[in-house]
Every structure is written in structure tokens, then in C-alpha cells.
Amino acid sequence: MSGQPTRGALPPATSQRSGRGWVPAQWRAFAAFLRRPRLPDRAELSVAGSLRALVPLLVLDLLLMALVLAAIGAATALGFKLPEHMLGGLELTPALLAFMLVGAPVGEEILFRGWLSGRPGHIIGSLLCVIGAALVAGGAAAGAAGSGGVAVWSIAAGGGVLLLAALTVFALRKRDALHWFQRHFAWFFYASTLAFAAIHLSNFAGAGAASMAAMLPLVLPQLLLGLILGFVRVQHGLLTNISLHALHNALFASLMLLGLE
């Protein structure tokens, strides 16, 4: 599953008429990427390129989600009982919306795909971001439990680690992707996608170890989304990646709001 290193950016996709009809260039590029995942030294970071990628890939995401949700709906109609999603009993408050639209896209993309560029600054910076976020979260929990002193020190330490992460990314910004990472990129790509899908098993009530295997189809949406986001990450950079993730969550938050009316 190891890909060959490439020293340049992935070739830009251009729309062509094929035997199957008009297929968006980004869809064809995505399909080719899945057949043989390759990592360029650097992503294309132009605003125009990012916008050209976002629209067709968001449409592809919605089509895939619609197919999966239709299959889940058909299974429910046939009598299959699905576990309750943790969002099912929650009120869609401003805080929850902020988490869905900002917190989750930023945090999950840094954790699962921030390092997927294979560049030293991004690998080290992603690790430091995870450590810093854990310290801040631990400090917040300590503060809620009444341990004010621990909370202050933990949050301060977390903030320092996050600052160090930003400085690391800046200091190593000129470094290209590591050659050994490029050679084995397919393994990293698919591992990050599987991990992204698997962690969403925790969204379902009663997801014990014994039932997780049977519940794997329920995280098929996250698996498909993870494949698209991984492609966007290496092609167009982390900010475009976070934007697509946020748009995905915004659309599903809109469906939740419509369902509450």
C-alpha cells in the first residue's frame, strides 16, 4: 500500500467529457487518489484552487451522505433497531452549535489530518496541539471541580504548549514532506481515516466493546467523509480542510434545527 514519493504538487484536475458523461474534475481526481494515494511536498494553497475544490467535493459529500442515510432509513423501516445517537437527546444550544461548527472541525482536523502533510513542522505542531489542548481541558475540568490553583497552572501550561506549536509550524514552514512519510503515505492516509471513523462509535449509546463490530456500518458516513477530508488536506491544505468539515457539520446542524421545528 506504499505510494511512490513525488517531488511536486499533484497535477491540477481539469474537466473532461468522458464516456460516463460530465464528471467533475475533482471527483475524478479524488477517485484516482483513492486508487493510489500520493503525497506531494506541498499542497496548493491558492484561494481560487480551494474554492474550485470545495464546491464539487461538498456536493460529493452530500450525495454520499444521502445514500448512506437512505440505507439506514431503509434498515430502520425493515425493523432493525439502531442505537441512540448522543445528539438525539441534546438541545441544540449556541454552545453545541459552536462546538459543531468550530471546535470539532478544528480539533478533529488537527488530530487526524494536521500531520498528514508529512512535513516536520505539521507533524510536531499537531502533536503539541494535542498535548496543549489536553492540558487546557484538564485545567478547565480542575476549575469546575474547585481546584483553582491546578486549573490556572494547567491552562497556562497548555497555552504555552499551543504557542510552541504555532512557533514550530512557523519555524519549519520551509521544510517539505519527509521522504519516508511519502513512501508510506497510503498507510498513514487510510489509518487516519479509519481512526476518524472509529472514534465516532462513541457517539452511540451502549457502544460496548462487544457491540462495536456490529455498529461499524453506523460510522460509514464518517469513513466516507474522512476519505474526502484526507484528499482535501493533502491537495489544498488544512484551512480548506477545516472549512469543508465545518460546512459538512453546518448542513447537518441545519437538518437538526429543521427537525426540531
C-alpha positions as a Markdown table, in Angstrom:
| # | Residue | x | y | z |
|---|---|---|---|---|
| 1 | Met | 0.0 | 0.0 | 0.0 |
| 2 | Ser | 3.0 | 2.3 | -0.1 |
| 3 | Gly | 3.0 | 5.0 | -2.7 |
| 4 | Gln | 5.9 | 6.5 | -4.6 |
| 5 | Pro | 7.2 | 9.9 | -3.5 |
| 6 | Thr | 6.5 | 12.8 | -5.7 |
| 7 | Arg | 8.5 | 16.0 | -5.7 |
| 8 | Gly | 5.8 | 18.3 | -7.0 |
| 9 | Ala | 2.3 | 19.2 | -6.3 |
| 10 | Leu | -0.4 | 16.8 | -7.6 |
| 11 | Pro | -1.4 | 17.7 | -11.1 |
| 12 | Pro | -4.4 | 20.1 | -11.3 |
| 13 | Ala | -7.6 | 18.5 | -12.3 |
| 14 | Thr | -9.4 | 19.7 | -15.4 |
| 15 | Ser | -12.9 | 18.9 | -16.5 |
| 16 | Gln | -13.2 | 16.5 | -19.4 |
| 17 | Arg | -16.0 | 14.8 | -21.3 |
| 18 | Ser | -15.9 | 11.1 | -20.5 |
| 19 | Gly | -17.8 | 8.0 | -21.6 |
| 20 | Arg | -19.9 | 8.2 | -18.5 |
| 21 | Gly | -21.0 | 11.8 | -19.1 |
| 22 | Trp | -19.9 | 15.0 | -17.4 |
| 23 | Val | -17.9 | 14.2 | -14.3 |
| 24 | Pro | -16.5 | 17.0 | -12.2 |
| 25 | Ala | -12.7 | 17.1 | -12.3 |
| 26 | Gln | -12.4 | 16.9 | -8.6 |
| 27 | Trp | -14.4 | 13.8 | -8.4 |
| 28 | Arg | -12.1 | 12.1 | -10.9 |
| 29 | Ala | -9.1 | 13.4 | -9.1 |
| 30 | Phe | -10.5 | 12.0 | -5.8 |
| 31 | Ala | -11.1 | 8.6 | -7.4 |
| 32 | Ala | -7.6 | 8.5 | -8.8 |
| 33 | Phe | -6.2 | 9.5 | -5.4 |
| 34 | Leu | -8.1 | 6.6 | -3.7 |
| 35 | Arg | -6.7 | 4.1 | -6.2 |
| 36 | Arg | -3.2 | 5.3 | -5.5 |
| 37 | Pro | -2.8 | 7.8 | -2.6 |
| 38 | Arg | 0.2 | 10.0 | -3.2 |
| 39 | Leu | 1.6 | 12.9 | -1.1 |
| 40 | Pro | 3.0 | 16.0 | -2.7 |
| 41 | Asp | 5.7 | 18.0 | -1.0 |
| 42 | Arg | 3.2 | 20.9 | -0.5 |
| 43 | Ala | -0.5 | 21.5 | -1.0 |
| 44 | Glu | -1.9 | 24.0 | -3.4 |
| 45 | Leu | -2.9 | 26.9 | -1.2 |
| 46 | Ser | -4.4 | 29.4 | -3.7 |
| 47 | Val | -7.9 | 30.7 | -2.8 |
| 48 | Ala | -9.2 | 30.0 | -6.3 |
| 49 | Gly | -8.0 | 26.4 | -6.2 |
| 50 | Ser | -9.5 | 25.9 | -2.8 |
| 51 | Leu | -12.9 | 27.3 | -3.9 |
| 52 | Arg | -12.8 | 25.2 | -7.0 |
| 53 | Ala | -12.3 | 22.1 | -4.9 |
| 54 | Leu | -14.8 | 22.9 | -2.1 |
| 55 | Val | -18.0 | 23.1 | -4.1 |
| 56 | Pro | -17.8 | 19.8 | -6.1 |
| 57 | Leu | -16.4 | 17.9 | -3.1 |
| 58 | Leu | -19.1 | 19.2 | -0.8 |
| 59 | Val | -21.7 | 18.1 | -3.4 |
| 60 | Leu | -20.0 | 14.6 | -3.5 |
| 61 | Asp | -20.1 | 14.5 | 0.3 |
| 62 | Leu | -23.8 | 15.3 | 0.3 |
| 63 | Leu | -24.6 | 12.7 | -2.3 |
| 64 | Leu | -22.7 | 10.0 | -0.4 |
| 65 | Met | -24.3 | 11.0 | 2.9 |
| 66 | Ala | -27.7 | 10.9 | 1.3 |
| 67 | Leu | -27.1 | 7.4 | 0.1 |
| 68 | Val | -25.9 | 6.2 | 3.5 |
| 69 | Leu | -28.8 | 7.9 | 5.3 |
| 70 | Ala | -31.3 | 6.4 | 2.8 |
| 71 | Ala | -29.8 | 2.9 | 3.5 |
| 72 | Ile | -30.0 | 3.5 | 7.3 |
| 73 | Gly | -33.6 | 4.7 | 6.9 |
| 74 | Ala | -34.4 | 1.5 | 4.9 |
| 75 | Ala | -32.9 | -0.7 | 7.5 |
| 76 | Thr | -35.0 | 1.1 | 10.2 |
| 77 | Ala | -38.1 | 0.6 | 8.1 |
| 78 | Leu | -37.4 | -3.1 | 7.9 |
| 79 | Gly | -37.3 | -3.3 | 11.7 |
| 80 | Phe | -33.7 | -3.0 | 12.5 |
| 81 | Lys | -33.3 | -1.2 | 15.8 |
| 82 | Leu | -30.5 | 1.3 | 15.8 |
| 83 | Pro | -28.7 | 2.6 | 18.9 |
| 84 | Glu | -29.5 | 6.1 | 20.1 |
| 85 | His | -27.2 | 8.9 | 18.9 |
| 86 | Met | -25.8 | 11.1 | 21.7 |
| 87 | Leu | -27.1 | 14.2 | 19.9 |
| 88 | Gly | -30.6 | 12.8 | 19.9 |
| 89 | Gly | -31.5 | 13.9 | 23.4 |
| 90 | Leu | -29.5 | 17.1 | 23.4 |
| 91 | Glu | -30.8 | 20.6 | 23.0 |
| 92 | Leu | -29.1 | 22.4 | 20.1 |
| 93 | Thr | -27.8 | 25.3 | 22.1 |
| 94 | Pro | -25.4 | 28.0 | 20.9 |
| 95 | Ala | -22.6 | 26.3 | 22.7 |
| 96 | Leu | -23.3 | 23.0 | 21.0 |
| 97 | Leu | -23.5 | 24.7 | 17.6 |
| 98 | Ala | -20.2 | 26.5 | 18.2 |
| 99 | Phe | -18.6 | 23.1 | 19.0 |
| 100 | Met | -20.1 | 21.5 | 15.9 |
| 101 | Leu | -19.2 | 24.4 | 13.6 |
| 102 | Val | -15.8 | 25.4 | 15.0 |
| 103 | Gly | -14.5 | 23.2 | 17.8 |
| 104 | Ala | -15.0 | 19.8 | 16.2 |
| 105 | Pro | -13.7 | 20.8 | 12.7 |
| 106 | Val | -10.6 | 22.5 | 14.1 |
| 107 | Gly | -9.8 | 19.9 | 16.8 |
| 108 | Glu | -10.6 | 16.8 | 14.7 |
| 109 | Glu | -8.7 | 18.0 | 11.6 |
| 110 | Ile | -5.6 | 18.8 | 13.7 |
| 111 | Leu | -5.7 | 15.5 | 15.5 |
| 112 | Phe | -6.5 | 13.2 | 12.5 |
| 113 | Arg | -5.1 | 15.1 | 9.5 |
| 114 | Gly | -3.0 | 18.1 | 10.6 |
| 115 | Trp | 0.1 | 15.9 | 10.4 |
| 116 | Leu | -1.0 | 14.1 | 7.2 |
| 117 | Ser | 1.1 | 16.6 | 5.1 |
| 118 | Gly | 4.2 | 14.7 | 6.2 |
| 119 | Arg | 6.0 | 18.0 | 6.8 |
| 120 | Pro | 8.1 | 18.1 | 10.0 |
| 121 | Gly | 6.5 | 21.3 | 11.3 |
| 122 | His | 3.0 | 19.9 | 10.9 |
| 123 | Ile | 3.8 | 16.6 | 12.5 |
| 124 | Ile | 5.4 | 18.2 | 15.6 |
| 125 | Gly | 2.9 | 21.0 | 15.7 |
| 126 | Ser | -0.1 | 18.6 | 15.6 |
| 127 | Leu | 1.4 | 16.6 | 18.5 |
| 128 | Leu | 2.0 | 19.7 | 20.5 |
| 129 | Cys | -1.5 | 21.0 | 19.8 |
| 130 | Val | -3.0 | 17.7 | 21.1 |
| 131 | Ile | -0.9 | 18.0 | 24.3 |
| 132 | Gly | -1.7 | 21.7 | 24.8 |
| 133 | Ala | -5.5 | 21.1 | 24.2 |
| 134 | Ala | -5.4 | 18.2 | 26.8 |
| 135 | Leu | -3.7 | 20.4 | 29.3 |
| 136 | Val | -6.3 | 23.2 | 28.8 |
| 137 | Ala | -9.2 | 20.7 | 29.0 |
| 138 | Gly | -7.7 | 19.2 | 32.2 |
| 139 | Gly | -7.4 | 22.7 | 33.7 |
| 140 | Ala | -11.0 | 23.5 | 32.8 |
| 141 | Ala | -12.1 | 20.3 | 34.5 |
| 142 | Ala | -10.0 | 21.0 | 37.5 |
| 143 | Gly | -11.5 | 24.5 | 37.7 |
| 144 | Ala | -15.0 | 23.1 | 37.6 |
| 145 | Ala | -14.1 | 20.7 | 40.4 |
| 146 | Gly | -12.9 | 23.6 | 42.5 |
| 147 | Ser | -9.2 | 23.1 | 42.2 |
| 148 | Gly | -8.4 | 26.7 | 41.2 |
| 149 | Gly | -4.6 | 26.5 | 41.5 |
| 150 | Val | -4.3 | 23.4 | 39.4 |
| 151 | Ala | -6.6 | 24.9 | 36.8 |
| 152 | Val | -4.6 | 28.1 | 36.4 |
| 153 | Trp | -1.3 | 26.2 | 36.1 |
| 154 | Ser | -2.7 | 23.6 | 33.7 |
| 155 | Ile | -4.4 | 26.2 | 31.5 |
| 156 | Ala | -1.2 | 28.3 | 31.5 |
| 157 | Ala | 0.9 | 25.3 | 30.6 |
| 158 | Gly | -1.5 | 24.3 | 27.8 |
| 159 | Gly | -1.5 | 27.8 | 26.4 |
| 160 | Gly | 2.3 | 27.8 | 26.4 |
| 161 | Val | 2.4 | 24.4 | 24.5 |
| 162 | Leu | -0.1 | 25.7 | 22.0 |
| 163 | Leu | 2.1 | 28.8 | 21.4 |
| 164 | Leu | 5.1 | 26.5 | 21.0 |
| 165 | Ala | 3.1 | 24.5 | 18.4 |
| 166 | Ala | 2.4 | 27.7 | 16.4 |
| 167 | Leu | 6.1 | 28.7 | 16.6 |
| 168 | Thr | 7.2 | 25.2 | 15.5 |
| 169 | Val | 5.0 | 25.3 | 12.4 |
| 170 | Phe | 6.3 | 28.8 | 11.5 |
| 171 | Ala | 9.9 | 27.9 | 12.1 |
| 172 | Leu | 9.7 | 24.7 | 10.0 |
| 173 | Arg | 7.4 | 26.2 | 7.3 |
| 174 | Lys | 10.0 | 25.8 | 4.5 |
| 175 | Arg | 10.5 | 22.1 | 5.1 |
| 176 | Asp | 9.0 | 19.7 | 2.5 |
| 177 | Ala | 7.3 | 16.4 | 3.3 |
| 178 | Leu | 9.6 | 13.8 | 4.7 |
| 179 | His | 10.6 | 11.2 | 2.0 |
| 180 | Trp | 9.8 | 8.2 | 4.2 |
| 181 | Phe | 6.4 | 9.6 | 5.0 |
| 182 | Gln | 5.8 | 10.0 | 1.3 |
| 183 | Arg | 6.8 | 6.4 | 0.6 |
| 184 | His | 4.4 | 5.0 | 3.2 |
| 185 | Phe | 1.7 | 7.7 | 2.8 |
| 186 | Ala | -1.1 | 5.3 | 1.9 |
| 187 | Trp | -0.8 | 3.6 | 5.2 |
| 188 | Phe | -1.0 | 6.9 | 7.1 |
| 189 | Phe | -3.9 | 8.1 | 5.0 |
| 190 | Tyr | -6.1 | 5.0 | 5.5 |
| 191 | Ala | -5.1 | 4.7 | 9.2 |
| 192 | Ser | -6.1 | 8.3 | 9.9 |
| 193 | Thr | -9.4 | 7.7 | 8.1 |
| 194 | Leu | -10.2 | 4.5 | 10.0 |
| 195 | Ala | -9.3 | 6.2 | 13.3 |
| 196 | Phe | -11.5 | 9.1 | 12.5 |
| 197 | Ala | -14.5 | 6.8 | 11.8 |
| 198 | Ala | -13.8 | 4.5 | 14.8 |
| 199 | Ile | -13.7 | 7.3 | 17.3 |
| 200 | His | -17.3 | 8.3 | 16.3 |
| 201 | Leu | -18.6 | 5.0 | 17.6 |
| 202 | Ser | -18.6 | 6.8 | 21.0 |
| 203 | Asn | -21.5 | 8.9 | 19.6 |
| 204 | Phe | -23.8 | 6.0 | 20.1 |
| 205 | Ala | -25.3 | 5.0 | 23.4 |
| 206 | Gly | -24.4 | 1.5 | 24.6 |
| 207 | Ala | -21.4 | 1.2 | 22.3 |
| 208 | Gly | -19.7 | -1.5 | 24.4 |
| 209 | Ala | -16.7 | -3.4 | 23.1 |
| 210 | Ala | -18.8 | -6.4 | 22.2 |
| 211 | Ser | -21.3 | -4.4 | 20.1 |
| 212 | Met | -18.8 | -2.1 | 18.3 |
| 213 | Ala | -18.2 | -4.5 | 15.4 |
| 214 | Ala | -21.9 | -4.7 | 14.7 |
| 215 | Met | -22.1 | -0.9 | 14.8 |
| 216 | Leu | -19.3 | -0.2 | 12.3 |
| 217 | Pro | -21.8 | 0.4 | 9.5 |
| 218 | Leu | -23.2 | 3.3 | 11.5 |
| 219 | Val | -19.9 | 5.2 | 11.1 |
| 220 | Leu | -19.8 | 4.7 | 7.4 |
| 221 | Pro | -20.7 | 8.4 | 6.9 |
| 222 | Gln | -17.6 | 9.4 | 8.9 |
| 223 | Leu | -15.5 | 6.9 | 7.0 |
| 224 | Leu | -16.5 | 8.4 | 3.6 |
| 225 | Leu | -16.1 | 12.0 | 5.0 |
| 226 | Gly | -12.7 | 11.1 | 6.3 |
| 227 | Leu | -11.6 | 9.9 | 2.8 |
| 228 | Ile | -12.7 | 13.2 | 1.3 |
| 229 | Leu | -11.1 | 15.3 | 4.0 |
| 230 | Gly | -7.8 | 13.4 | 3.7 |
| 231 | Phe | -7.8 | 14.1 | 0.0 |
| 232 | Val | -8.5 | 17.8 | 0.5 |
| 233 | Arg | -5.9 | 18.0 | 3.3 |
| 234 | Val | -3.0 | 17.0 | 1.1 |
| 235 | Gln | -4.3 | 18.8 | -2.0 |
| 236 | His | -5.4 | 22.1 | -0.6 |
| 237 | Gly | -4.1 | 22.5 | 2.9 |
| 238 | Leu | -5.5 | 22.4 | 6.4 |
| 239 | Leu | -7.6 | 25.6 | 6.3 |
| 240 | Thr | -9.6 | 24.3 | 3.3 |
| 241 | Asn | -9.9 | 21.0 | 5.0 |
| 242 | Ile | -11.4 | 22.6 | 8.2 |
| 243 | Ser | -13.7 | 24.7 | 6.0 |
| 244 | Leu | -15.1 | 21.6 | 4.3 |
| 245 | His | -15.6 | 19.9 | 7.6 |
| 246 | Ala | -17.3 | 22.9 | 9.0 |
| 247 | Leu | -19.7 | 23.1 | 6.0 |
| 248 | His | -20.5 | 19.4 | 6.4 |
| 249 | Asn | -21.4 | 19.9 | 10.1 |
| 250 | Ala | -23.3 | 23.1 | 9.3 |
| 251 | Leu | -25.6 | 21.3 | 6.8 |
| 252 | Phe | -26.3 | 18.5 | 9.3 |
| 253 | Ala | -26.9 | 21.1 | 12.1 |
| 254 | Ser | -29.4 | 22.7 | 9.8 |
| 255 | Leu | -31.2 | 19.4 | 9.4 |
| 256 | Met | -31.3 | 19.0 | 13.1 |
| 257 | Leu | -32.8 | 22.5 | 13.5 |
| 258 | Leu | -35.4 | 21.7 | 10.9 |
| 259 | Gly | -36.3 | 18.6 | 12.7 |
| 260 | Leu | -36.8 | 20.5 | 15.9 |
| 261 | Glu | -39.4 | 22.8 | 14.4 |
